[in-house]
Amino acid sequence: NEIKNQIDIDRFMLVSGGFHDARILKSELLNDGTFKVTFDGLWGCNIEMYFTGNVSYCIESRNPEYRDPYWLGSSMFIDNNMVVFVDDEDVELKDIDDNYCWFKAEKVIYRVVPE
């Protein structure tokens, strides 16, 4: 499933439970420049996300060696044709810094993997 508009975002948030209790299980940069992130801790599933095109991100704020890895909620929105995904609710682009776990890319695809 690809995130292209607000309807896609709404569906994604519904399916994922807003990422409440999620955490990053694994992240990797693929050979084609895609950043793949697998989340677990969701209710009955894992979610794989693929970020491509002008990818930027910061995941250190959820590094379990230093901080709580669990998300309490999330926000996703589209800004200037970029999909932005962040580990807190009601966050605007101007508020995002490296104290958040965030991702930004031209294209975001996700896959729900049942447990």
N, C-alpha and C positions, 0 to 999 in steps of 0.2 A: 504494500500500500504506500502510495506517495502522498506527501503533504503538499497540496497545491493552493488551498484556500481555507477560509474560516470553517467551512463545513467539515473539511478533512481534519482540521485541528480539533473541532468539537468531538468528532467520532473517536479520534485518537485518545483524547483525554477521558472519554467515557470508557473505552476499552481498557485503558491502563489504570483506571481509578485515580487519575491525577498524579500518578507515581508516588502515592502515599506508601511509605515503608519500602520503597525501591532502593536499590544500591547498585553501583557499577560492579558487576562480576568480572568483566574483562573488557579491555579496550585495545585496539590495534590499528596501526596505520597500514593499509593494504598497498600492494605494489602500484596500483593505479591512482594513488593519492586519496582514496576513500578512507574515511575514519569510521571504523566499525566499533560500536559499543553494545555490549550485552548487559542488560539489567536483570536482576533477580529480586526476590522479595515481594514481587507483585502477587496479587491474589490469584493463585492457580496457574500462573504462566511466567515465562520470561519474555522479554522483548528485545529483539535485535534491531538496532538503528544504524543506518548507513548515511553518513554525511558526505556529500560530494560538491565540488565547485567552490573555490575560495573558502575553504574550510578554516575556521579558527575555533579555538576552544580553550577552556581552563578547567581541569578536573582536580587540581591539588586541594581545593577546599573540602573535598570529600575523600581524601586519602586516609584510609583507616589507620595508618601508622601515627597520624597526627590529630585527626578529628573524627567526629561521628560520620560514618559513611552513609547513613540512611537519610533519604529525602523525606520531608514531611508533605510536600506538595510540589507543584511545578507550574510554569507558565510557558506557553508557546505562542508566538505571533510572527507575522510576516512584516518585514520592514525593508523597503527598497529592494524588493525581490529576493530578500534573504530570509530564510527561516531561522528563527532564534528560539532556543530551548534552554530554560534555566530552572534551577532547583528551588524555586520559591514561588509563592502565589502573588499575583497582582504586581509583577515586576515590569518596569518599563526599560527600554534600551538605555536611556540616560543613567539609570541606576546600577547597571551591571558593571561590576568590577571583579577582580580576582578573589574577592571574598565569597563569591558565588561559584557554583559549578555550572558552566554554560557551554553551549555549542551554537555555532552559526555557520550556515552553508547555503548555497544556492538551491540545493536539492536534498530532501530528506525522505528516505524510504524506511519503512519499518516492517517487521514481521513478528507476529505473536506466536510464541512457541509454548504449547500446553505442557504442563509438568507431567 
